[in-house]
Amino acid sequence: MTGPDGEREGFKAGLESSDGHPVVLVLINAVLSVTFAWLLVWGASFVDIVQFSLTNVAGVAIAVFVFTFVVSRP
């Protein structure tokens, strides 16, 4: 049966109770952190604030990864 908003009964409860697989969350966090770090370092190098290098991208990526990991913990 469908509810008043057209959803099947239990579907909303199932989505709300699912936390997701931790490995998938960590991998997505890592990929997005590296992408965002690359963008930040590229932008900063474009305006001559820092030099674009793998070391700078890795450092910013680690900082973003740790920050998002700590902030998103329940």
PDB file of N, CA, C and O in Angstrom:
ATOM      1  N   MET A   1       0.831  -1.178   0.000  1.00  0.00           N
ATOM      2  CA  MET A   1       0.000   0.000   0.000  1.00  0.00           C
ATOM      3  C   MET A   1       0.876   1.242   0.000  1.00  0.00           C
ATOM      4  O   MET A   1       2.017   1.209   0.460  1.00  0.00           O
ATOM      5  N   THR A   2       0.346   2.313  -0.507  1.00  0.00           N
ATOM      6  CA  THR A   2       1.082   3.565  -0.497  1.00  0.00           C
ATOM      7  C   THR A   2       0.519   4.487   0.563  1.00  0.00           C
ATOM      8  O   THR A   2      -0.668   4.439   0.886  1.00  0.00           O
ATOM      9  N   GLY A   3       1.389   5.326   1.098  1.00  0.00           N
ATOM     10  CA  GLY A   3       0.978   6.295   2.101  1.00  0.00           C
ATOM     11  C   GLY A   3       0.409   7.538   1.432  1.00  0.00           C
ATOM     12  O   GLY A   3       0.229   7.562   0.215  1.00  0.00           O
ATOM     13  N   PRO A   4       0.124   8.576   2.226  1.00  0.00           N
ATOM     14  CA  PRO A   4      -0.481   9.788   1.677  1.00  0.00           C
ATOM     15  C   PRO A   4       0.424  10.524   0.689  1.00  0.00           C
ATOM     16  O   PRO A   4      -0.075  11.228  -0.189  1.00  0.00           O
ATOM     17  N   ASP A   5       1.720  10.378   0.813  1.00  0.00           N
ATOM     18  CA  ASP A   5       2.624  11.066  -0.104  1.00  0.00           C
ATOM     19  C   ASP A   5       3.132  10.145  -1.210  1.00  0.00           C
ATOM     20  O   ASP A   5       4.082  10.498  -1.909  1.00  0.00           O
ATOM     21  N   GLY A   6       2.539   9.006  -1.380  1.00  0.00           N
ATOM     22  CA  GLY A   6       2.873   8.105  -2.476  1.00  0.00           C
ATOM     23  C   GLY A   6       3.994   7.125  -2.188  1.00  0.00           C
ATOM     24  O   GLY A   6       4.335   6.326  -3.060  1.00  0.00           O
ATOM     25  N   GLU A   7       4.578   7.154  -1.001  1.00  0.00           N
ATOM     26  CA  GLU A   7       5.659   6.230  -0.673  1.00  0.00           C
ATOM     27  C   GLU A   7       5.086   4.922  -0.143  1.00  0.00           C
ATOM     28  O   GLU A   7       4.021   4.889   0.474  1.00  0.00           O
ATOM     29  N   ARG A   8       5.824   3.849  -0.401  1.00  0.00           N
ATOM     30  CA  ARG A   8       5.410   2.571   0.158  1.00  0.00           C
ATOM     31  C   ARG A   8       5.664   2.580   1.653  1.00  0.00           C
ATOM     32  O   ARG A   8       6.629   3.181   2.125  1.00  0.00           O
ATOM     33  N   GLU A   9       4.794   1.912   2.397  1.00  0.00           N
ATOM     34  CA  GLU A   9       4.956   1.848   3.844  1.00  0.00           C
ATOM     35  C   GLU A   9       6.262   1.146   4.177  1.00  0.00           C
ATOM     36  O   GLU A   9       6.580   0.109   3.595  1.00  0.00           O
ATOM     37  N   GLY A  10       7.007   1.700   5.097  1.00  0.00           N
ATOM     38  CA  GLY A  10       8.260   1.110   5.519  1.00  0.00           C
ATOM     39  C   GLY A  10       9.462   1.591   4.735  1.00  0.00           C
ATOM     40  O   GLY A  10      10.593   1.427   5.192  1.00  0.00           O
ATOM     41  N   PHE A  11       9.256   2.174   3.580  1.00  0.00           N
ATOM     42  CA  PHE A  11      10.376   2.635   2.757  1.00  0.00           C
ATOM     43  C   PHE A  11      11.133   3.765   3.450  1.00  0.00           C
ATOM     44  O   PHE A  11      12.363   3.751   3.504  1.00  0.00           O
ATOM     45  N   LYS A  12      10.407   4.733   3.973  1.00  0.00           N
ATOM     46  CA  LYS A  12      11.028   5.857   4.667  1.00  0.00           C
ATOM     47  C   LYS A  12      11.761   5.385   5.919  1.00  0.00           C
ATOM     48  O   LYS A  12      12.872   5.838   6.195  1.00  0.00           O
ATOM     49  N   ALA A  13      11.151   4.485   6.670  1.00  0.00           N
ATOM     50  CA  ALA A  13      11.782   3.952   7.881  1.00  0.00           C
ATOM     51  C   ALA A  13      13.053   3.189   7.531  1.00  0.00           C
ATOM     52  O   ALA A  13      14.040   3.254   8.263  1.00  0.00           O
ATOM     53  N   GLY A  14      13.031   2.474   6.426  1.00  0.00           N
ATOM     54  CA  GLY A  14      14.217   1.738   5.995  1.00  0.00           C
ATOM     55  C   GLY A  14      15.354   2.659   5.613  1.00  0.00           C
ATOM     56  O   GLY A  14      16.509   2.375   5.930  1.00  0.00           O
ATOM     57  N   LEU A  15      15.053   3.750   4.942  1.00  0.00           N
ATOM     58  CA  LEU A  15      16.090   4.710   4.572  1.00  0.00           C
ATOM     59  C   LEU A  15      16.661   5.422   5.786  1.00  0.00           C
ATOM     60  O   LEU A  15      17.867   5.658   5.861  1.00  0.00           O
ATOM     61  N   GLU A  16      15.806   5.764   6.730  1.00  0.00           N
ATOM     62  CA  GLU A  16      16.262   6.479   7.916  1.00  0.00           C
ATOM     63  C   GLU A  16      17.097   5.601   8.833  1.00  0.00           C
ATOM     64  O   GLU A  16      17.953   6.115   9.554  1.00  0.00           O
ATOM     65  N   SER A  17      16.873   4.298   8.828  1.00  0.00           N
ATOM     66  CA  SER A  17      17.613   3.412   9.721  1.00  0.00           C
ATOM     67  C   SER A  17      18.929   2.941   9.113  1.00  0.00           C
ATOM     68  O   SER A  17      19.745   2.347   9.818  1.00  0.00           O
ATOM     69  N   SER A  18      19.158   3.188   7.829  1.00  0.00           N
ATOM     70  CA  SER A  18      20.372   2.726   7.163  1.00  0.00           C
ATOM     71  C   SER A  18      21.490   3.747   7.329  1.00  0.00           C
ATOM     72  O   SER A  18      21.329   4.913   6.971  1.00  0.00           O
ATOM     73  N   ASP A  19      22.631   3.304   7.877  1.00  0.00           N
ATOM     74  CA  ASP A  19      23.794   4.173   8.031  1.00  0.00           C
ATOM     75  C   ASP A  19      24.758   4.035   6.861  1.00  0.00           C
ATOM     76  O   ASP A  19      25.669   4.851   6.715  1.00  0.00           O
ATOM     77  N   GLY A  20      24.576   3.032   6.039  1.00  0.00           N
ATOM     78  CA  GLY A  20      25.500   2.805   4.937  1.00  0.00           C
ATOM     79  C   GLY A  20      26.697   1.988   5.383  1.00  0.00           C
ATOM     80  O   GLY A  20      26.947   1.834   6.579  1.00  0.00           O
ATOM     81  N   HIS A  21      27.421   1.477   4.433  1.00  0.00           N
ATOM     82  CA  HIS A  21      28.610   0.685   4.730  1.00  0.00           C
ATOM     83  C   HIS A  21      29.769   1.635   5.019  1.00  0.00           C
ATOM     84  O   HIS A  21      30.020   2.542   4.225  1.00  0.00           O
ATOM     85  N   PRO A  22      30.484   1.456   6.133  1.00  0.00           N
ATOM     86  CA  PRO A  22      31.548   2.389   6.516  1.00  0.00           C
ATOM     87  C   PRO A  22      32.667   2.507   5.481  1.00  0.00           C
ATOM     88  O   PRO A  22      33.230   3.587   5.305  1.00  0.00           O
ATOM     89  N   VAL A  23      32.991   1.422   4.803  1.00  0.00           N
ATOM     90  CA  VAL A  23      34.072   1.473   3.812  1.00  0.00           C
ATOM     91  C   VAL A  23      33.682   2.380   2.652  1.00  0.00           C
ATOM     92  O   VAL A  23      34.507   3.146   2.154  1.00  0.00           O
ATOM     93  N   VAL A  24      32.436   2.295   2.225  1.00  0.00           N
ATOM     94  CA  VAL A  24      31.959   3.145   1.131  1.00  0.00           C
ATOM     95  C   VAL A  24      32.002   4.610   1.550  1.00  0.00           C
ATOM     96  O   VAL A  24      32.397   5.469   0.761  1.00  0.00           O
ATOM     97  N   LEU A  25      31.604   4.900   2.768  1.00  0.00           N
ATOM     98  CA  LEU A  25      31.636   6.276   3.259  1.00  0.00           C
ATOM     99  C   LEU A  25      33.056   6.819   3.306  1.00  0.00           C
ATOM    100  O   LEU A  25      33.288   7.971   2.939  1.00  0.00           O
ATOM    101  N   VAL A  26      34.005   6.010   3.752  1.00  0.00           N
ATOM    102  CA  VAL A  26      35.399   6.445   3.819  1.00  0.00           C
ATOM    103  C   VAL A  26      35.963   6.658   2.416  1.00  0.00           C
ATOM    104  O   VAL A  26      36.685   7.627   2.182  1.00  0.00           O
ATOM    105  N   LEU A  27      35.643   5.766   1.483  1.00  0.00           N
ATOM    106  CA  LEU A  27      36.136   5.920   0.109  1.00  0.00           C
ATOM    107  C   LEU A  27      35.565   7.168  -0.556  1.00  0.00           C
ATOM    108  O   LEU A  27      36.293   7.906  -1.220  1.00  0.00           O
ATOM    109  N   ILE A  28      34.284   7.405  -0.382  1.00  0.00           N
ATOM    110  CA  ILE A  28      33.680   8.610  -0.954  1.00  0.00           C
ATOM    111  C   ILE A  28      34.292   9.855  -0.323  1.00  0.00           C
ATOM    112  O   ILE A  28      34.575  10.829  -1.020  1.00  0.00           O
ATOM    113  N   ASN A  29      34.497   9.830   0.984  1.00  0.00           N
ATOM    114  CA  ASN A  29      35.130  10.949   1.675  1.00  0.00           C
ATOM    115  C   ASN A  29      36.533  11.189   1.127  1.00  0.00           C
ATOM    116  O   ASN A  29      36.917  12.337   0.906  1.00  0.00           O
ATOM    117  N   ALA A  30      37.304  10.124   0.903  1.00  0.00           N
ATOM    118  CA  ALA A  30      38.664  10.268   0.390  1.00  0.00           C
ATOM    119  C   ALA A  30      38.674  10.858  -1.016  1.00  0.00           C
ATOM    120  O   ALA A  30      39.453  11.766  -1.306  1.00  0.00           O
ATOM    121  N   VAL A  31      37.818  10.347  -1.882  1.00  0.00           N
ATOM    122  CA  VAL A  31      37.776  10.840  -3.265  1.00  0.00           C
ATOM    123  C   VAL A  31      37.358  12.308  -3.298  1.00  0.00           C
ATOM    124  O   VAL A  31      37.975  13.115  -3.994  1.00  0.00           O
ATOM    125  N   LEU A  32      36.325  12.651  -2.557  1.00  0.00           N
ATOM    126  CA  LEU A  32      35.871  14.040  -2.544  1.00  0.00           C
ATOM    127  C   LEU A  32      36.886  14.964  -1.877  1.00  0.00           C
ATOM    128  O   LEU A  32      37.029  16.117  -2.285  1.00  0.00           O
ATOM    129  N   SER A  33      37.589  14.481  -0.865  1.00  0.00           N
ATOM    130  CA  SER A  33      38.609  15.291  -0.204  1.00  0.00           C
ATOM    131  C   SER A  33      39.768  15.590  -1.141  1.00  0.00           C
ATOM    132  O   SER A  33      40.250  16.721  -1.189  1.00  0.00           O
ATOM    133  N   VAL A  34      40.218  14.590  -1.886  1.00  0.00           N
ATOM    134  CA  VAL A  34      41.312  14.800  -2.844  1.00  0.00           C
ATOM    135  C   VAL A  34      40.873  15.754  -3.950  1.00  0.00           C
ATOM    136  O   VAL A  34      41.632  16.636  -4.350  1.00  0.00           O
ATOM    137  N   THR A  35      39.665  15.579  -4.435  1.00  0.00           N
ATOM    138  CA  THR A  35      39.158  16.460  -5.491  1.00  0.00           C
ATOM    139  C   THR A  35      39.061  17.905  -5.000  1.00  0.00           C
ATOM    140  O   THR A  35      39.476  18.830  -5.698  1.00  0.00           O
ATOM    141  N   PHE A  36      38.521  18.091  -3.816  1.00  0.00           N
ATOM    142  CA  PHE A  36      38.393  19.435  -3.258  1.00  0.00           C
ATOM    143  C   PHE A  36      39.765  20.033  -2.967  1.00  0.00           C
ATOM    144  O   PHE A  36      39.982  21.222  -3.201  1.00  0.00           O
ATOM    145  N   ALA A  37      40.691  19.222  -2.460  1.00  0.00           N
ATOM    146  CA  ALA A  37      42.044  19.703  -2.187  1.00  0.00           C
ATOM    147  C   ALA A  37      42.738  20.128  -3.475  1.00  0.00           C
ATOM    148  O   ALA A  37      43.405  21.162  -3.510  1.00  0.00           O
ATOM    149  N   TRP A  38      42.587  19.335  -4.534  1.00  0.00           N
ATOM    150  CA  TRP A  38      43.183  19.695  -5.821  1.00  0.00           C
ATOM    151  C   TRP A  38      42.639  21.044  -6.287  1.00  0.00           C
ATOM    152  O   TRP A  38      43.393  21.893  -6.765  1.00  0.00           O
ATOM    153  N   LEU A  39      41.330  21.237  -6.147  1.00  0.00           N
ATOM    154  CA  LEU A  39      40.702  22.488  -6.558  1.00  0.00           C
ATOM    155  C   LEU A  39      41.208  23.661  -5.718  1.00  0.00           C
ATOM    156  O   LEU A  39      41.502  24.726  -6.261  1.00  0.00           O
ATOM    157  N   LEU A  40      41.311  23.479  -4.411  1.00  0.00           N
ATOM    158  CA  LEU A  40      41.795  24.549  -3.539  1.00  0.00           C
ATOM    159  C   LEU A  40      43.239  24.924  -3.846  1.00  0.00           C
ATOM    160  O   LEU A  40      43.566  26.107  -3.939  1.00  0.00           O
ATOM    161  N   VAL A  41      44.101  23.927  -4.003  1.00  0.00           N
ATOM    162  CA  VAL A  41      45.514  24.203  -4.282  1.00  0.00           C
ATOM    163  C   VAL A  41      45.666  24.816  -5.667  1.00  0.00           C
ATOM    164  O   VAL A  41      46.471  25.729  -5.851  1.00  0.00           O
ATOM    165  N   TRP A  42      44.908  24.330  -6.642  1.00  0.00           N
ATOM    166  CA  TRP A  42      44.964  24.917  -7.980  1.00  0.00           C
ATOM    167  C   TRP A  42      44.541  26.381  -7.943  1.00  0.00           C
ATOM    168  O   TRP A  42      45.188  27.235  -8.549  1.00  0.00           O
ATOM    169  N   GLY A  43      43.453  26.669  -7.230  1.00  0.00           N
ATOM    170  CA  GLY A  43      42.993  28.053  -7.120  1.00  0.00           C
ATOM    171  C   GLY A  43      43.996  28.936  -6.398  1.00  0.00           C
ATOM    172  O   GLY A  43      44.224  30.078  -6.798  1.00  0.00           O
ATOM    173  N   ALA A  44      44.596  28.411  -5.336  1.00  0.00           N
ATOM    174  CA  ALA A  44      45.599  29.178  -4.600  1.00  0.00           C
ATOM    175  C   ALA A  44      46.856  29.394  -5.436  1.00  0.00           C
ATOM    176  O   ALA A  44      47.490  30.444  -5.334  1.00  0.00           O
ATOM    177  N   SER A  45      47.219  28.424  -6.253  1.00  0.00           N
ATOM    178  CA  SER A  45      48.393  28.604  -7.119  1.00  0.00           C
ATOM    179  C   SER A  45      48.078  29.552  -8.272  1.00  0.00           C
ATOM    180  O   SER A  45      48.971  30.231  -8.780  1.00  0.00           O
ATOM    181  N   PHE A  46      46.826  29.600  -8.681  1.00  0.00           N
ATOM    182  CA  PHE A  46      46.413  30.504  -9.758  1.00  0.00           C
ATOM    183  C   PHE A  46      46.601  31.962  -9.354  1.00  0.00           C
ATOM    184  O   PHE A  46      46.948  32.802 -10.184  1.00  0.00           O
ATOM    185  N   VAL A  47      46.369  32.260  -8.065  1.00  0.00           N
ATOM    186  CA  VAL A  47      46.556  33.623  -7.564  1.00  0.00           C
ATOM    187  C   VAL A  47      47.892  33.772  -6.831  1.00  0.00           C
ATOM    188  O   VAL A  47      48.088  34.729  -6.083  1.00  0.00           O
ATOM    189  N   ASP A  48      48.793  32.840  -7.044  1.00  0.00           N
ATOM    190  CA  ASP A  48      50.166  32.868  -6.507  1.00  0.00           C
ATOM    191  C   ASP A  48      50.235  32.927  -4.984  1.00  0.00           C
ATOM    192  O   ASP A  48      51.027  33.682  -4.422  1.00  0.00           O
ATOM    193  N   ILE A  49      49.408  32.132  -4.324  1.00  0.00           N
ATOM    194  CA  ILE A  49      49.483  32.019  -2.865  1.00  0.00           C
ATOM    195  C   ILE A  49      50.382  30.851  -2.484  1.00  0.00           C
ATOM    196  O   ILE A  49      51.230  30.981  -1.600  1.00  0.00           O
ATOM    197  N   VAL A  50      50.205  29.716  -3.142  1.00  0.00           N
ATOM    198  CA  VAL A  50      51.043  28.536  -2.911  1.00  0.00           C
ATOM    199  C   VAL A  50      51.454  27.953  -4.256  1.00  0.00           C
ATOM    200  O   VAL A  50      50.896  28.294  -5.299  1.00  0.00           O
ATOM    201  N   GLN A  51      52.440  27.072  -4.208  1.00  0.00           N
ATOM    202  CA  GLN A  51      52.873  26.378  -5.416  1.00  0.00           C
ATOM    203  C   GLN A  51      52.032  25.115  -5.578  1.00  0.00           C
ATOM    204  O   GLN A  51      51.776  24.399  -4.609  1.00  0.00           O
ATOM    205  N   PHE A  52      51.606  24.848  -6.816  1.00  0.00           N
ATOM    206  CA  PHE A  52      50.836  23.639  -7.075  1.00  0.00           C
ATOM    207  C   PHE A  52      51.789  22.455  -7.082  1.00  0.00           C
ATOM    208  O   PHE A  52      52.646  22.345  -7.958  1.00  0.00           O
ATOM    209  N   SER A  53      51.635  21.561  -6.093  1.00  0.00           N
ATOM    210  CA  SER A  53      52.475  20.365  -6.019  1.00  0.00           C
ATOM    211  C   SER A  53      51.668  19.236  -5.389  1.00  0.00           C
ATOM    212  O   SER A  53      50.655  19.461  -4.726  1.00  0.00           O
ATOM    213  N   LEU A  54      52.143  18.032  -5.614  1.00  0.00           N
ATOM    214  CA  LEU A  54      51.479  16.858  -5.056  1.00  0.00           C
ATOM    215  C   LEU A  54      51.507  16.893  -3.530  1.00  0.00           C
ATOM    216  O   LEU A  54      50.561  16.452  -2.879  1.00  0.00           O
ATOM    217  N   THR A  55      52.584  17.414  -2.967  1.00  0.00           N
ATOM    218  CA  THR A  55      52.699  17.507  -1.511  1.00  0.00           C
ATOM    219  C   THR A  55      51.632  18.438  -0.933  1.00  0.00           C
ATOM    220  O   THR A  55      51.007  18.121   0.079  1.00  0.00           O
ATOM    221  N   ASN A  56      51.429  19.576  -1.576  1.00  0.00           N
ATOM    222  CA  ASN A  56      50.405  20.507  -1.094  1.00  0.00           C
ATOM    223  C   ASN A  56      49.006  19.919  -1.232  1.00  0.00           C
ATOM    224  O   ASN A  56      48.177  20.060  -0.333  1.00  0.00           O
ATOM    225  N   VAL A  57      48.745  19.262  -2.352  1.00  0.00           N
ATOM    226  CA  VAL A  57      47.434  18.639  -2.550  1.00  0.00           C
ATOM    227  C   VAL A  57      47.210  17.550  -1.504  1.00  0.00           C
ATOM    228  O   VAL A  57      46.123  17.452  -0.935  1.00  0.00           O
ATOM    229  N   ALA A  58      48.225  16.734  -1.249  1.00  0.00           N
ATOM    230  CA  ALA A  58      48.096  15.660  -0.258  1.00  0.00           C
ATOM    231  C   ALA A  58      47.867  16.225   1.140  1.00  0.00           C
ATOM    232  O   ALA A  58      47.038  15.707   1.888  1.00  0.00           O
ATOM    233  N   GLY A  59      48.588  17.276   1.496  1.00  0.00           N
ATOM    234  CA  GLY A  59      48.414  17.884   2.811  1.00  0.00           C
ATOM    235  C   GLY A  59      47.023  18.450   3.016  1.00  0.00           C
ATOM    236  O   GLY A  59      46.407  18.240   4.061  1.00  0.00           O
ATOM    237  N   VAL A  60      46.531  19.166   2.020  1.00  0.00           N
ATOM    238  CA  VAL A  60      45.183  19.728   2.115  1.00  0.00           C
ATOM    239  C   VAL A  60      44.144  18.611   2.112  1.00  0.00           C
ATOM    240  O   VAL A  60      43.150  18.688   2.834  1.00  0.00           O
ATOM    241  N   ALA A  61      44.366  17.570   1.305  1.00  0.00           N
ATOM    242  CA  ALA A  61      43.420  16.450   1.249  1.00  0.00           C
ATOM    243  C   ALA A  61      43.330  15.744   2.597  1.00  0.00           C
ATOM    244  O   ALA A  61      42.238  15.391   3.042  1.00  0.00           O
ATOM    245  N   ILE A  62      44.457  15.540   3.237  1.00  0.00           N
ATOM    246  CA  ILE A  62      44.447  14.898   4.560  1.00  0.00           C
ATOM    247  C   ILE A  62      43.709  15.772   5.568  1.00  0.00           C
ATOM    248  O   ILE A  62      42.926  15.271   6.375  1.00  0.00           O
ATOM    249  N   ALA A  63      43.959  17.076   5.521  1.00  0.00           N
ATOM    250  CA  ALA A  63      43.280  17.988   6.444  1.00  0.00           C
ATOM    251  C   ALA A  63      41.770  17.988   6.213  1.00  0.00           C
ATOM    252  O   ALA A  63      40.999  17.951   7.171  1.00  0.00           O
ATOM    253  N   VAL A  64      41.345  18.031   4.958  1.00  0.00           N
ATOM    254  CA  VAL A  64      39.912  18.024   4.645  1.00  0.00           C
ATOM    255  C   VAL A  64      39.294  16.692   5.047  1.00  0.00           C
ATOM    256  O   VAL A  64      38.194  16.659   5.599  1.00  0.00           O
ATOM    257  N   PHE A  65      40.001  15.582   4.772  1.00  0.00           N
ATOM    258  CA  PHE A  65      39.496  14.255   5.119  1.00  0.00           C
ATOM    259  C   PHE A  65      39.281  14.131   6.622  1.00  0.00           C
ATOM    260  O   PHE A  65      38.223  13.685   7.066  1.00  0.00           O
ATOM    261  N   VAL A  66      40.276  14.523   7.402  1.00  0.00           N
ATOM    262  CA  VAL A  66      40.171  14.426   8.862  1.00  0.00           C
ATOM    263  C   VAL A  66      39.060  15.342   9.375  1.00  0.00           C
ATOM    264  O   VAL A  66      38.283  14.953  10.246  1.00  0.00           O
ATOM    265  N   PHE A  67      38.989  16.553   8.837  1.00  0.00           N
ATOM    266  CA  PHE A  67      37.952  17.492   9.268  1.00  0.00           C
ATOM    267  C   PHE A  67      36.555  16.936   9.010  1.00  0.00           C
ATOM    268  O   PHE A  67      35.708  16.959   9.903  1.00  0.00           O
ATOM    269  N   THR A  68      36.309  16.442   7.809  1.00  0.00           N
ATOM    270  CA  THR A  68      34.976  15.919   7.495  1.00  0.00           C
ATOM    271  C   THR A  68      34.682  14.639   8.272  1.00  0.00           C
ATOM    272  O   THR A  68      33.535  14.385   8.639  1.00  0.00           O
ATOM    273  N   PHE A  69      35.712  13.833   8.523  1.00  0.00           N
ATOM    274  CA  PHE A  69      35.518  12.606   9.294  1.00  0.00           C
ATOM    275  C   PHE A  69      35.118  12.932  10.730  1.00  0.00           C
ATOM    276  O   PHE A  69      34.216  12.305  11.285  1.00  0.00           O
ATOM    277  N   VAL A  70      35.793  13.917  11.332  1.00  0.00           N
ATOM    278  CA  VAL A  70      35.497  14.295  12.716  1.00  0.00           C
ATOM    279  C   VAL A  70      34.130  14.976  12.812  1.00  0.00           C
ATOM    280  O   VAL A  70      33.364  14.697  13.733  1.00  0.00           O
ATOM    281  N   VAL A  71      33.827  15.851  11.881  1.00  0.00           N
ATOM    282  CA  VAL A  71      32.571  16.593  11.929  1.00  0.00           C
ATOM    283  C   VAL A  71      31.374  15.682  11.689  1.00  0.00           C
ATOM    284  O   VAL A  71      30.309  15.900  12.267  1.00  0.00           O
ATOM    285  N   SER A  72      31.529  14.667  10.847  1.00  0.00           N
ATOM    286  CA  SER A  72      30.390  13.816  10.500  1.00  0.00           C
ATOM    287  C   SER A  72      30.173  12.654  11.465  1.00  0.00           C
ATOM    288  O   SER A  72      29.230  11.882  11.285  1.00  0.00           O
ATOM    289  N   ARG A  73      31.009  12.511  12.472  1.00  0.00           N
ATOM    290  CA  ARG A  73      30.810  11.442  13.460  1.00  0.00           C
ATOM    291  C   ARG A  73      29.570  11.736  14.286  1.00  0.00           C
ATOM    292  O   ARG A  73      29.332  12.887  14.653  1.00  0.00           O
ATOM    293  N   PRO A  74      28.775  10.713  14.585  1.00  0.00           N
ATOM    294  CA  PRO A  74      27.557  10.942  15.389  1.00  0.00           C
ATOM    295  C   PRO A  74      27.861  11.254  16.839  1.00  0.00           C
ATOM    296  O   PRO A  74      26.943  11.468  17.631  1.00  0.00           O
TER     297      PRO A  74
END
